[in-house]
Amino acid sequence: MTQSEKMEIITLVEQSSISIKATLSELGINRSTFYEWYKRYLNDGFDGLADQPYRRTSGWNQLPPAEKSRIVELALEQPDLSSRELACYIVDNEGWFVSESTVYRILKSQGLITTPAYRLMEATDHFYKPTTAPNQLWQTDFTYFKIKRWGWYYLSTVLDDYSRYILAWELCPGMQAVDVERTVQAALKVSNLKAGQRPRILSDNGSAYVSRYLKEYLTGENIDHIRSAPFHPMTQGKIERYHRSMKNVLLLEHYYSPDELSSRLTEWVHYYNHQRYHESLDNVTPADVYWGRQKQILADRQKTKQLSMINRRKNHIFQNLQSK
């Protein structure tokens, strides 16, 4: 397996709701093999998952001391960023290239990484017709929050399957078909749909989604409705993973009114859509993919990487000439 595949398996096992033994059995991975990978990962980070022993780069490609110091400064300024996210942030905002593994090693040496920074559930199952562009398929689902003295409230969300962009959400006192209708209607208003284009909608089999009222509404909008297989929630793995990511952050606080929770949700959705680098999207944001900026960003990053390599080689040659 590749380093990325091993990393995906480690992430999935770390966040699995069942035992390690059962998870590895489902994946067909021997436990001793997994623990060998995991030990190497804890000791050496992403590099430890490589099949070949890690080879240090030649001297010309070493990071200058100022860039190493800047990495540590940024890590202290933004402690919520993982080494992967920090590496992408530096390329996009600082104008020079550094790899994820280099960031990890520097932070590890400074005692700024003590445990793996990955916090999310990996959605391993794929829809049987994978999407190839935004607005081909939207996923929708409810999740719940308890508000002090108010009771349970339910969050209705519509997520674009291809980009993982949150198109619309609404905090509701119940889980009714009219709540789903309002959320889908809001998604249609803000979407980047072409003339005559309509997405498919994927949901579970909750009472709101199987109601005649919602069926009539979606038919009137020319939207095909697909429901996930019973007892197989991973069909909606992307929106389930989004809920997990969101609750990892939002459930650290208590909320005392629906307005307070709605305000916090607004902040989170903006962060998720526009600031959070998504590993499965080549480390760009969902908004970058949904609004068509991904290719340009990746091209700019490649240019930044090439320029950084050229400048480091020139500096190395210049320093060697000065020393002679």
C-alpha positions, 0 to 999 in steps of 0.5 A: 500500500502507498503512504496515503492508503496507510494513512487513511487506514490509520485515520479510520481505525483511530476514529472507528466506533467499533473495536480495533480488531473488528475494524481491521477485520472489516478492512482485511488488515492483519493486526500486527501489520497495522500496529507496525505501521502505527508505531512507525507513524507515531515515531516518524510521522507520515515519512514513517509509512514509506516502504523505503527508508527515508533519505534526507534531501541534499543540502541545497534543498534544506529549509533556511533557518528563517523559514524553519522559525516561521513554521514554528511561529505559525504553528503557535499562532494557529494551533488548530492547524495540523501539519498538513493544513499548515503546509498548505497555508504556508504555500498559499499565504507565505509564498514559499513551499514546504512539504507536510512531512517537513512541517511535521518533523520540525514541529515534532522536534519542538514538542508541538506534536505529541499525538496524531493531529487527525481528528476526523472519521474517514468515509470509506464507502463510495456512492455507486455512481461517483460524481465528477462535477459540482451539482450532480448530487446533493446529500441532505441529513439531520443531526441534533443538538441539545440546548440548555433549557430549550431541549433538542434542536435539529440541524438540516443540511444540504451538502454538494457531494463532489465538492463537499460544499455546504449549500444551505442549513437550518436549525429546526425545532423538529424534523419535518418535511417542510424543514427539508423543503426550506433547506433544499429551496435555500440551496437552490437559491445560492447554488451555481446551477446552470440553466435547466440543471437539477441535482439528484438528492440523496437522503436516508429513510427518515420519516421526513424524507419518505413523506408524500409532501416532500416527494411532491415538492421534489417532483415539482422541482424536477429533482430526483430523490435517492434514498440510502440502503437501510442500515447502511449509513456510510452511503451518506459518508460525506455528510456523516463525516461533516457532522462528525467534524462539526460536532468535534468542535461545537460540542466543546461548548454549551449553548443556552438559546437557539440564536446562540447555537445558530451564530456559532453554526454560521461561524463554523460553516464559513470556516468549513467552506472557505478556510478549512483545507480538505485532504480529499480535495487536494488540500483546497477548500470546498468553496474552491472546488464548488466555485471552480478555483481548484485548478488555478490554486493547484497550478499556483502552488506548483509554481511556488514550489518550483520557484522555492526549489530554484531559489534554494539551489541558487542560495546553496551555490552562492553560499558554497562560493562564498565559503571558498 
